Amino acid sequence: MATLSPILSIMVRAAEKAGRVLIRDFGEVEQLQVSRKGPADFVTAADKRSEEIIFEELKKAKPDFSFLMEESGEVTGNDKDNIWIIDPIDGTHNFMHGIPHWCISIALQSKGKIVAGVIYDPAKDELFHAEKGTGAFLRGNKRLRASGRNQLENCVISTGYGGMDKQRHSQFVEEFSQLITQAPMVRRMGSAALDLAYVAAGRLDGYFERHIKAWDVAAGILLVREAGGMVSSIDDGSDPVYSGNIIATNNQIHGDLHKILKSAKQKAA
């Protein structure tokens, strides 16, 4: 079994503590589906409660570190070089509808580089983690490796689709239309962080999405790279953590998928 470093131990402890609370909340969601108001307010409260738990645990362990969080935004500490990047529930709509496919994502950025990442899926009790230069693992004992499939027609590709204006919608439709002619097994699973964890685990062969936030992808990017996969921005050479668009694959199909997406963007322009 791989021994967790002190930093990863802190991150795992925070994720699991928040996860225990979220599992209880998730058990209540089904009961709220039948109400006229629905579970939206309840889930928003759960999201914030999860973030507060993670923030408190990490702050206690590293009081000077800074934070970038989905709900609370930036919190600048005395140490500006080390930043916790947190998504307290990635896959909120799945959570809201009682679909057990959502997770907690925590990454540590040090001097501009993601050096540690944890993605915890409480519903399935799967914990993915990685530290720069040491590999990616599932619950400490199973080494993660990106898949080796090299033909798009045999690959499972995941993507994301959020609310978009007309131009963004047209671009997504063009990308999707071109992609399914060469890679017919396309999925929309609803959690960017888990999509990336699944690419790292070889369950998915690729994933791409536009209009995405750093807290959705920071931990997953490290997982994919440490599992032997490739990650880049779709449109240019900028850092995919902050570029707002991402393509992550095994190291066999990256060029092919990237070519399709670039071509689709040009046609949609």
C-alpha positions in Angstrom: 0.0 0.0 0.0 1.3 3.5 -0.9 1.9 5.6 2.2 0.2 9.0 2.1 2.5 12.0 2.5 1.6 14.5 5.3 0.0 16.8 2.8 -2.1 14.1 1.2 -3.1 12.9 4.6 -4.4 16.3 5.5 -6.4 16.5 2.2 -7.9 13.0 2.5 -8.9 13.7 6.1 -10.7 16.9 5.0 -12.4 15.2 2.1 -13.6 12.2 4.1 -14.9 14.4 6.9 -17.0 16.5 4.4 -18.0 13.3 2.6 -19.6 11.8 5.7 -21.8 14.8 6.1 -22.7 14.9 2.4 -23.7 11.3 2.4 -26.2 12.0 5.1 -27.5 15.0 3.1 -27.7 12.9 0.0 -29.9 10.5 1.8 -32.4 13.3 2.4 -32.5 14.4 -1.3 -34.8 11.7 -2.4 -37.4 12.8 0.1 -37.3 16.3 -1.3 -37.9 15.3 -4.9 -41.6 15.2 -4.3 -41.9 18.6 -2.8 -43.0 21.5 -5.0 -40.0 23.6 -4.0 -37.6 20.7 -4.7 -34.2 20.2 -3.2 -32.3 23.2 -4.7 -32.0 25.2 -1.4 -31.1 22.1 0.5 -28.3 21.2 -1.9 -27.0 24.8 -1.9 -26.8 24.6 1.9 -25.1 21.2 1.7 -22.5 22.6 -0.8 -21.7 25.5 1.6 -21.5 23.2 4.6 -19.1 20.9 2.8 -16.9 23.8 1.8 -16.9 25.1 5.4 -15.8 21.7 6.8 -13.0 21.4 4.2 -11.9 25.0 4.8 -11.7 24.5 8.6 -9.8 21.2 8.3 -7.2 22.6 5.9 -6.9 25.9 7.7 -6.3 24.1 11.0 -3.5 22.1 9.4 -1.9 24.9 7.3 -3.1 28.2 8.8 -1.0 30.4 6.4 -2.1 28.8 3.1 -4.4 30.6 0.7 -7.7 29.3 -0.8 -9.6 29.4 -4.0 -13.1 27.9 -3.5 -16.2 27.6 -5.6 -18.6 29.1 -3.0 -16.4 31.5 -1.1 -14.0 32.6 -3.8 -10.5 33.6 -2.9 -9.2 33.8 0.6 -5.6 35.2 0.7 -3.4 33.9 3.5 0.0 34.9 4.6 1.4 32.3 2.2 0.4 33.3 -1.3 2.5 30.6 -2.9 0.5 27.8 -1.6 -3.2 27.7 -2.5 -5.9 25.1 -1.8 -8.3 24.8 -4.7 -11.6 23.4 -3.6 -14.9 22.2 -5.1 -17.1 21.0 -2.2 -19.6 19.2 -4.5 -18.7 18.7 -8.2 -21.7 17.3 -9.9 -24.2 19.4 -8.0 -27.1 18.7 -10.4 -26.5 14.9 -10.0 -26.6 15.4 -6.3 -29.7 17.4 -6.5 -31.5 14.7 -8.4 -30.4 11.8 -6.3 -27.9 10.5 -8.9 -24.9 9.0 -7.1 -22.3 10.5 -9.3 -20.7 13.5 -7.6 -17.5 14.1 -5.7 -15.3 16.4 -3.6 -12.2 17.8 -5.3 -9.2 19.3 -3.4 -6.0 20.4 -5.0 -2.9 22.1 -3.7 -1.1 24.6 -5.9 2.4 25.5 -4.9 4.3 28.3 -6.8 1.9 28.0 -9.7 2.0 24.2 -10.1 -0.5 21.7 -8.9 1.4 19.4 -6.6 -1.3 17.3 -4.9 -4.8 16.3 -5.6 -7.7 14.4 -4.0 -11.0 13.5 -5.6 -13.4 11.7 -3.3 -16.6 10.0 -4.4 -18.5 9.4 -1.1 -21.4 7.6 -2.8 -19.1 4.8 -4.1 -16.4 5.4 -1.4 -13.8 5.8 -4.1 -10.9 8.0 -3.3 -8.5 9.0 -6.0 -5.3 10.8 -5.1 -2.0 11.9 -6.6 1.1 13.8 -5.7 3.5 15.3 -8.3 6.2 12.9 -9.3 4.8 9.9 -7.3 1.9 8.5 -9.4 -1.8 8.4 -9.0 -3.7 5.9 -6.9 -7.2 4.7 -5.9 -7.5 4.5 -2.2 -3.8 4.2 -1.7 -3.2 0.7 -3.0 -4.2 0.6 -6.7 -2.0 2.4 -9.1 -3.9 4.3 -11.7 -2.9 4.1 -15.4 -4.5 5.8 -18.3 -5.9 3.4 -21.0 -3.9 2.3 -24.0 -6.7 2.4 -26.6 -5.5 4.2 -29.8 -8.5 4.2 -32.1 -11.2 6.7 -31.5 -13.9 4.3 -32.6 -13.1 2.1 -29.7 -12.8 4.9 -27.1 -15.3 6.3 -24.6 -15.1 10.1 -24.5 -16.8 12.2 -21.9 -17.7 15.9 -22.2 -19.6 18.6 -20.3 -22.3 21.0 -21.3 -23.5 23.8 -19.2 -25.8 26.7 -19.9 -24.6 28.5 -23.0 -25.5 31.4 -25.2 -26.3 30.9 -28.9 -22.7 31.0 -30.1 -21.4 28.6 -27.4 -24.3 26.3 -28.1 -23.5 26.2 -31.9 -19.9 25.5 -31.2 -20.7 22.6 -28.9 -23.2 21.1 -31.4 -20.5 21.3 -34.1 -17.9 19.6 -31.9 -20.3 16.9 -30.8 -21.4 16.3 -34.4 -17.9 15.9 -35.7 -16.8 13.8 -32.8 -19.5 11.1 -32.9 -18.7 10.3 -36.5 -15.3 9.1 -35.3 -15.9 8.3 -31.6 -19.5 7.2 -31.3 -19.3 6.3 -27.6 -19.6 9.8 -26.1 -20.9 10.4 -22.6 -22.1 13.4 -20.6 -21.8 12.3 -16.9 -22.1 15.5 -15.1 -19.0 15.8 -13.0 -15.8 17.2 -14.5 -13.6 16.0 -11.6 -14.9 12.5 -11.8 -14.4 12.5 -15.6 -10.8 13.3 -15.1 -10.4 10.7 -12.3 -11.9 8.1 -14.7 -9.5 9.1 -17.5 -6.7 8.6 -15.0 -8.2 5.2 -14.0 -8.5 4.1 -17.7 -12.3 3.9 -17.4 -12.6 6.8 -19.9 -10.2 7.3 -22.7 -10.8 11.1 -23.0 -12.6 14.1 -21.7 -13.1 17.6 -23.0 -15.1 20.7 -21.8 -15.2 24.4 -22.4 -16.3 27.1 -19.9 -14.9 25.2 -16.9 -13.5 26.5 -13.6 -10.2 25.8 -11.9 -11.8 24.1 -8.9 -13.5 21.6 -11.3 -10.3 20.4 -12.9 -7.2 21.2 -10.8 -7.0 17.9 -8.9 -8.1 15.8 -11.9 -5.4 17.3 -14.1 -2.7 16.1 -11.8 -4.3 12.7 -11.6 -4.4 12.3 -15.3 -0.8 13.3 -15.8 0.5 11.2 -12.9 -1.4 8.2 -14.5 0.5 8.7 -17.8 -2.2 10.7 -19.6 -2.1 14.0 -21.4 -3.8 17.3 -20.5 -3.9 20.6 -22.4 -6.1 23.5 -23.2 -8.2 23.0 -26.3 -7.4 26.3 -28.0 -3.9 27.3 -27.1 -0.9 26.5 -24.9 -2.2 28.2 -21.8 -2.5 26.4 -18.4 -5.6 24.2 -18.5 -6.2 24.8 -14.8 -7.1 28.4 -15.6 -7.8 28.6 -19.3 -11.4 27.6 -19.0 -11.2 24.8 -21.5 -9.6 21.4 -21.3 -8.8 18.2 -23.1 -7.6 15.2 -21.2 -6.8 11.8 -22.7 -4.6 8.8 -22.6 -1.3 9.4 -24.5 -2.6 7.7 -27.7 -5.6 9.8 -28.8 -4.8 13.3 -27.7 -3.7 14.6 -31.1 -6.7 13.0 -32.9 -9.3 14.4 -30.4 -7.6 17.8 -30.3 -7.7 18.0 -34.2 -11.5 17.3 -34.2 -12.2 20.0 -31.6 -10.0 22.6 -33.4 -11.7 21.8 -36.7 -15.2 22.1 -35.2 -14.4 25.5 -33.6 -13.3 26.8 -37.0 -16.5 25.6 -38.7 -18.7 27.1 -35.9 -17.0 30.5 -36.1 
